[in-house]
Amino acid sequence: MDLFTAMDISASGLRTQRTRMNVISSNLANAQTTRTEEGGPYKRRDVVLRAKPFEEVLHSVDVEAVVEDSSPGKRIYDPSHPDAGEDGYVEMPNVNIMEELVNLIDATRTFEANTTAIKADKDMALKALTIGRQ
């Protein structure tokens, strides 16, 4: 594997983790949104990743899709809420804040690991350039 292949693989990881962090941020920002343009509460979104062959053994990763989670949200009793139904219950988004925060930490750590790998590749390339000078 050459230096640029390693950087390309890490760069694909950076792109996918950036997408994950954006989607997770959107989920957190809409955790209390009970009315959307489509009607009804916000539906949690998730990123589907897929490995794509880069060489024979190595793989890079790519975002295949951003999908909506179809699980139901909580129903809370709040007859004074503007989106409450006839029975006084409000349909809330299906976003679990703790789960989203754990996913955000995971995406951040993976992003940091890919950044470290790119830095190590860059440092090796710089060292290789200095070998012939001495």
Residue, then its C-alpha position, 0 to 999 in steps of 0.5 A: m500500500d502506498l502513502f496516498t492510498a492510506m491517506d485516501i482511506s483515512a479521508s473516506g473515514l473523515r467524510t463519513q464521520r463528518t456526515r454522521m456528526n451532521v445527522i446526529s446534530s440534526n437529531l439532537a436539535n430536533a429532539q423536541t420538534t413535534r411539528t414538521e413540514e411533512g406533518g407529525p413529529y420529527k423522525r430520527r435519521d441514521v446514516v447507513l455506511r458501506a465498505k467499498p473495495f479500494e484494493e484487494v484487501l483494503h476498504s474505504v467507507d462511504v455513506e450509502a444513505v441517510v434513512e429515517d428511523s421508523s420506530p414510534g416516539k413517546r406519547i406524553y400527556d399535555p393537553s395544553h400543548p398546541d400539537a395535542g390530539e383530542d385525547g390530550y396526548v402529544e406525539m414526540p420525536n423518536v430521538n433518544i438523547m443519550e443514544e445520540l450523545v454516545n453516537l456523537i462521541d463515537a463519531t468524534r473519536t473515529f474522526e480523531a483516529n482518522t486525523t491521527a492516521i493522516k498526520a502519521d502518513k504525512d510525518m512518514a512522507l516528510k521523514a522519507l524526504t529527509i533521508g536523501r539529504q543526510 
